């Protein structure tokens, strides 16, 4: 149960492509994209932060931390989830070019329950290549110009929502494959959280027409479009939810009133 909870938490919280593939996943993609958010939008959204999340799966609770540090020339987004039995650590380094994020390096480590795993990807944007550091045979050539890694695209999604974009489409490097993911904004909603009542923008993952799985995400405009809540309904009827419990922006704690 613990192993399932930790794996599910990592996958659901950060909606990893590797965990939830669909018929839309592909290695051949259309490189055409709508205009990226402006630099001013990116500067308003991308500020150093630390966010703590809590989830519960079948009565078992897991806590994780997400942290953004650095500058527009070299941002770093870290994710960690720990328990006495297992540990997941993940980070992405990327540059900010206007409103577009350009991945530089992605690293994932899992230890504890089950087989340990370490994956590292090096992004060579000028060569349109993604190098699999530990398995060169699983590198990607002719990558899309706007390719993202498994966690940089989460911030790109927040940027695009902040900019009011209607086309929320992302190509994500996942080993040898390129996963194709789409989202849509479904409206504004005031939701209750451990941090109080928060005004949010609700976003839904677009899946295959016959899929019964539903993923909804809530972002808070008042807090630099921080991810406030994510809820997922599985095709077997089970549902999972993660919720923000603590947030600081540029080292200053935030609350319902700011």
Protein Blocks (a to p, Z undefined) as FASTA:
>chain_A
ZZmmmmmmmmmmnopaklmgcfkbcfbdcfbdcddddfklmmmmmccddddddddeehia
cddddddedjfklccdddddddfkbccddddddddehjaccdfbdcdddehehjdddddd
dddfknopacdfklmklpcehiafkbccfklmmmmmmmmmmnopabdcddddehjbccdd
ddddfbdcddddfkbpcddddddddddfklcbdcdddddfknoopafbdcdddfkopacd
dddfbdceehiacdfkZZ
